[in-house]
């Protein structure tokens, strides 16, 4: 069984949250994500096609069905 805690490095030491009560000498494994961007930032990069207009969300009916643009 594995338990996961999220901590931060402070002055070269991994600091875990207060609820992480680990006995002295407990062996741990540190896994560092490849990117420092948040999950949401990564999803947003993939979700928005680069060639869509900036106002696509507001004026999608205009671009899809030819309705008048909203301000």
C-alpha positions in Angstrom: 0.0 0.0 0.0 1.2 3.5 -0.9 0.4 6.8 0.8 1.0 10.0 -1.1 1.9 13.4 0.4 2.7 16.6 -1.5 5.5 18.7 0.0 8.0 21.5 -1.0 11.7 21.8 -1.0 12.9 24.5 1.5 16.6 25.1 2.0 17.4 21.7 0.4 15.0 19.7 2.6 11.7 18.2 1.6 9.0 19.6 3.9 5.9 17.5 4.1 2.5 18.7 5.4 1.8 18.5 9.2 -0.5 15.5 8.7 2.4 13.4 7.4 3.4 11.6 10.6 6.3 9.3 9.4 8.4 7.4 11.9 12.1 8.3 12.0 14.0 6.3 9.4 11.0 5.7 7.1 12.3 5.2 3.6 10.5 7.5 1.1 10.6 8.0 -2.7 10.5 11.5 -4.2 8.9 11.8 -7.6 9.5 15.1 -9.3 7.1 16.2 -12.1 8.8 16.9 -15.5 7.0 20.3 -15.8 6.3 23.0 -13.2 3.1 24.1 -15.0 -0.2 23.2 -13.4 -2.4 20.4 -14.7 -5.0 23.1 -15.8 -2.3 25.1 -17.7 -1.3 21.9 -19.6 -4.9 21.0 -20.4 -5.6 24.6 -21.7 -2.6 24.4 -24.0 -4.0 21.3 -25.6 -7.7 22.3 -25.6 -7.6 25.6 -27.5 -6.6 25.3 -31.1 -4.1 27.9 -32.1 -5.9 29.2 -35.2 -9.2 30.0 -33.4 -10.1 33.7 -32.9 -9.7 35.1 -29.4 -13.4 35.7 -29.1 -14.5 32.2 -30.2 -16.1 31.3 -26.9 -18.3 34.5 -26.9 -19.1 34.4 -30.6 -19.1 30.7 -31.4 -22.6 31.0 -33.0 -21.2 33.6 -35.4 -18.3 31.4 -36.4 -20.3 28.1 -36.6 -23.7 29.3 -37.9 -23.2 32.8 -39.2 -25.2 34.6 -36.4 -24.4 38.2 -35.7 -21.3 38.8 -33.5 -21.8 39.7 -29.8 -19.9 42.7 -28.4 
